[in-house]
Amino acid sequence: MAGAYGIVISTGNNINVEGLQDYRPVGAFSYLGRYRMVDFPVSNLSNSGIDRIQVYVSQNPRSLAEHLGSGTQYNINPKKGKLQLLFNQDSRVNKIYNTDTAAFLANMNIIERMQQEYVIVTTASMIFKQDFQAFLKAHIESGADISLLYQKVNDAKTKYQGCQVLDLNRQKGLNSICVNTQTANERNVFMETYVMRNDLFIDLIKRTAKTSSVYSLADFINEEHANLDIRGLQHKGYFAAITDLKSYYDANLELLDIRKANELFTSDWPIYTVTTDSCPVEYKKGAVVRNSMVANGCIIEGTVENSVIGRGVIIKAGAVVRNSLVLGHTFIDKDIHIENQIIDKWASIRHVKEITADASNPGYVKRDDVL
């Protein structure tokens, strides 16, 4: 099999997760109380035997840099592989300039030095499991110039706002890439994942920049599709796209359904992350926990229902946390009612006795805030 390296994009103008994004890029978002979003694409690449991986980030890179470290937690052999965190600066003039193309151009000298014949570009804003060697093999056998990974969905009217969708012909050739207008349920959601030869990738980036300073790579591919052989390859299995606060909330809580969780987590395809040496959860007398994920290091004295609780959270006696996502090291005092909320890390809820919202529009409590 031909060699390939991987690129993971941890930014994007179609992502607007209010609150959370003020503190970290999407790749550093907490997921299921234990993981970060970036763990999924990097683990997919590592499990596929691809051990040269670049992760691109622009704003607030500290938490992502700390989490990725040297990459040893992803089972990458440091003697032959490498995990690189590559930076670019977001434009202060207008966010429309903050494209993946701008990130690639800022690091073109590194891309041009890569010795692998193929490049696989994927995203940290979508959660799925994918064997990229199988993806690469199917691409090579098809003879296409570019292959695009997509998920066929039947609920695009209510989900995937801001995502791109593929219009494909009967041979899975690309007719167009456009934004999901939420006017039809059945759509082929583009998973922002490509494979192509690296020399073609470099040529497309440079041509994109000459065509328009605000074009993404997908924009240019859409414009040039008649001059290239571009095919869609279908992904099957669990898939979630994070574009706003509601989709982030839903993507965490829906995996409380064991059937969906079993689609994503399998014994033959580990999702790697940074482990912490902390105590198991301590459930005090009187604690009630139903249908929830509770990470290690927590102390639970109150009631937790249908919620995801991150590491080191303390929930005192009489408190009720329901249908909520509570990030690490949060403190919730006695007799406080939390429902349909996302509580960011290190928050302390002490004086406000009730914080509730409608499930269709979950609330958000800021990181490090005291209420």
Disulfide bonds with the S-S distance in Angstrom:
none
